[in-house]
Amino acid sequence: MTEGFHRTQTEMIPNRAAPASSVGIVGWVRTNLLSSWVNVGLTLLGFYLIWLVVPPLLMWAFFDATYIGTDRFACAGASGACWVFLDQRIGQFLYGFYPSDQTWRVNIALFLLIPALAPLLFDSLPFAKYGRWFSLAYPFIATFLLIGGFGLEEIPTNKFGGFMLNITVGLSGIFLSLPVGILLALGRRSQLPFVRIFCIGFIEVFRGVPLITMMFTAAMLLPLFLPPQFSMDLVVRVIIVVTAFASAYMAEVIRGGLAGIDRGQYEAAQALGLGYWKSMLLIILPQALKYSIPGIVNTFIALFKDTTLVIVIGLFDILNIGRSMVANPDWMGLGIETYAIIAVSFFTVCFSISRYSLGLERRLDTSR
Amino acid sequence: MTDTQKSESSSGSIWTNERARGIVSQVLLVGGVIAVVWFLVSNTNTNLEKVGLELGFGFLADQAFFEINQNLIEYSSTSTFGRALLVGLLNTLLVSVLGIITATIVGFVMGVLRLSSNWMVSRMAGVYVEGIRNVPLLLQIIFWWTILSGLPRVANSLSIGNAIYLNNRGVRFPAPVMEPGMGFVIVTAIIGLMVAMIISGWATRRRVATGQGFPIIWINLLLIFMFPVLLFLMLGRPLSFDMPVPGRFNFSGGINITPELVALWWALTLYTGSFIAETVRAGILAVSRGQTEAAYALGLPPGLTMRKVVIPQALRVIVPPLTSQYLNLTKNSSLAIVVGYQDLVSVGNTVLNQSGHSIEIVAIWLVVYLSLSLATSAFMNWYNSRIALVEQ
């Protein structure tokens, strides 16, 4: 046997690199944009649409726009957008008729929202245990800051307006509807027939009717239902009906969370000798609520967008302030700019919250 | 051991007996509800007495002194409040049905496009979905209405082929006018459709039983379109169009859709379409990849795989959330009031302001919307049970 006779390969040949056309940017473009003739056409069509829309939009919104002035006549010569009103009216858009020397209170309340929400939305924070106490106290702190009393100047709720009104109604609605929604969800699963019927009736009625009819109820029926000496501000009445409305949706979200809890958890709680309320509060609800957070966040997004409906009963939220500004001769014809700004405000808030909720859903979804 | 005995012995007490506790808590709930209702009713009675109003639906027979600019049934300012509300209800149904049809189309197209393998296409569909659904619908309705009312006046209408005119009073397009003989054409088309349905049912049964195909598409096209079209030509085209003619102040002839309806319809379509797109996307993704691969392994081409394997399974996931989107659209159509489209809520609000009967009007709203919800759910449940998986 001579050395020259070795015809078999004794070592593994290393993998050849993938062809240059299927890796890197070129590969990505080939698979994602140009995989077939139809796709080449669609990609070109897409680029054409972008070219058609984006440059003129940028020119209109930024480069040709007017930023400084006191009224719409400052924009007379410009072909782009007229953002003059922003500088002049930003206070109203944000705070409505809240006294301008007191708006720092709104800002602080909004700023405190971050430490109040953080321990609820992110688990791995230091001091999360103490942070939750702050979260519980936050609604009272915020109410005190916004309304005043105890030394602070009192500001009636009919001065609330602008984006702050949207945020206030949305947040109070979601916060107050949480306990009501939990009770309704538990009631819906209850063994007791009357409790169950009552909860199902409440949930289905509020889910079946448009929020706008509830707004009219707040504006016109609630004063009829209550004793005459017992008068409430319209904003408070709106928060009450919005809470009732949101708790019906909240109940369904939490019911979904409860349904996802393994039977073994209930049985384990019973085996430990816990009664109904103890087992719910200590074992079931903490888990169910955790799984409901994405749903709760989505309910909040829907509710937050729906707070613009206060417009039909004459409250001045950001949309109504914009709409009445456009009707003012000084600012007439600026509808598109105004609505674009309002749309961007809502989009920023809702889109970022929905991204968070999506991430959370992926994290909680252990099924895949 | 003593603990057990204790709890057993005390199980007769009202606090530890589950059954007794259940009864007590229910009695408390019912009592509470009755007390609250009684409190509200007595307040309402005092308040109503003070302003001198009486509860009751008698006012519906009174004359309504207002006009409604869009009515599907005959209506004038001498009609009754009841008729005005009926006009409003029909307008709600009109925009809801129109919106449901278009939103479904937009939603399915966008949902499928979002899953496209082409990055550009899926991203653009994504921009549409995220951009639309994170902005309040009310804002979108007002926005489109602002754009439509910025269209030129009647005298300078934009025209498409001198048949469709766009101006700040809406869209005016030719109205079809049926002449004698057109009835035959329609009857032929309906008969054709019925025969076509019978044939496709038979063809499906035969294919399932024997595996033999049948050229259903061509036969059905012939039945549904060719025969009616031939008859239409033979009878001397018994259909003409009432063309819009520009006049000095307004158009004569044709049908006009008000800008309010267009803005509302368009906004509802885009908004609900973006939610339906997400539903459709989730539904298609829910069909396991193995199903597609199995279909390919059996030699089915991609189109047929989508149509016969993926979509039927995805529909089972899609239909329940789709139902709630349809319900949302119907409920959201009540936002019509901000642009002045005269739907049930808008007309009801006018009636309420004129007559002062707020409780009755809100009651009518609740009953109507709840019935619409129940009717839609019932229909979709029926549809869902028809397409549901039959477990072996």
Interface residues (C-beta under 8 A of the other chain):
Chain A: T31 N32 L33 S35 N39 L42 T43 G46 F47 L49 Q191 L192 P193 F194 V195 F198 E204 V205 R207 G208 V209 P210 L211 I212 T213 F216 T217 M220 L221 P223 L224 F225 L226 P227 P228 I301 K305 D306 T308 L309 I311 V312 L319 R323 V326 G335 I336 Y339 I342 A343 F346 F347 C350 F351 S354
Chain B: G22 S25 Q26 L29 V30 V33 L40 N43 T44 T46 N47 L48 K50 S116 S117 N118 W119 M120 V121 M124 E130 G131 N134 V135 P136 L137 L138 L139 Q140 I142 F143 T146 I147 G150 L327 K331 N332 S334 L335 I337 V338 V345 N349 L352 S358 I359 V362 W365 L366 Y369 L370 S373 L374
